Amino acid sequence: MSDEHRAHPASPLARLEQIRRVLPGKAPVGRVPKQLFLPGLSELYRAMPNHIARSSLFAPVARGAKMMHKETVLFSRRDAVITFWGEQLDEAQADVWMQVMHEAIKLPLGDPVPINRASLLRTIGRQTGNYEYQWLHRTMKALTFAMLIVEATKQGKPKLEVGRAESLHMLDRFAYDPSRECYMVYIDPKWRLLYGNREFALIDWEKRLRIRKGQDMAKAIQRLVATSDEAVQRFPLVWLKQRLQYFSPMRKFRKSLQVAMQELERVEVIVAGRIEVNTKGEEQAVWGRL
């Protein structure tokens, strides 16, 4: 080959092939793959980034048709703005996502994560059968479609931005192998940023599985409780109602909240759950964290 040809820029096809070599799933040559190391995590716990756990991304919504979000700013704390595209996700889908992420931390980020569908369903406390398998497949599609931007601040100054310059999905992509009844799931390595600096909630999995069927509000509050180390936690009812995406009248919410707190006391997540009035004359939920 002549010097002229050697100096000629690489063709578009050659450049594309170079890009493909470093796509997620293959680590660039000479680079050590990173894992999502989470201090304190064991088989007894599942982890969720605090900004996600405090938001309305997952909520105890009713079964059936879900609200579709398009560039919706989710309800969250003042220190985070989460913009979301996708269907409203529920607590059962939160279980699936936490379990998939739990499996993902065992492998280098970007590597395909093998997920046996029957094992996954049993691990989140569900039965195995045709209906459940169909539900799981719909959930995998919903989590893959779900896209978000997370922008966090600290003391009013920008702290973190994930998903704006490059898309972030709850699950990056998946492939199902019917012969093995197994999913191969890919996790976007950018999730490492949201779990960083120990900013994640540790959810006691055994206690979560003990929460009775139909008590999704209790499951949602369990995740919220885990985001703070405060021994006594207080949440204004108006804020909590929005966080839980509860759109019925406040009187019904109070009743449902009392039932959820009683359930969390039963499984020993909280103690002394109650509704009281604060010094500003506003109703708030109060409980002790166990």
Buried (B, 14 or more C-beta within 10 A) or exposed (E): EEEEEEEEEEEEEEEEEEEEEEEBEEBEEEEEEEBBEBEEBEEEBBBBBBBBBBBBBBBBBEEEEBEEBEEBEBBBBEBBBBBBBBBBBBBBBBBBBBBBBBBBBEBBBBBBBEBBBBBBBEBBBBEBEEEBBEBBBEBBEBBBEBBBBBBBBEEEEEBBBBBEEEEBBBBBBBEBEEEEEBBBBBBBBBBBBBBEEEBBBBBBBEBBEBBEEEBBBBBBBBBBBBBBEEEEBEBBBEBBBBBBBBEEEEEEBBEBBBBBBEBBBBBEBBBEBEBEEEEEEEBBBBBBBB
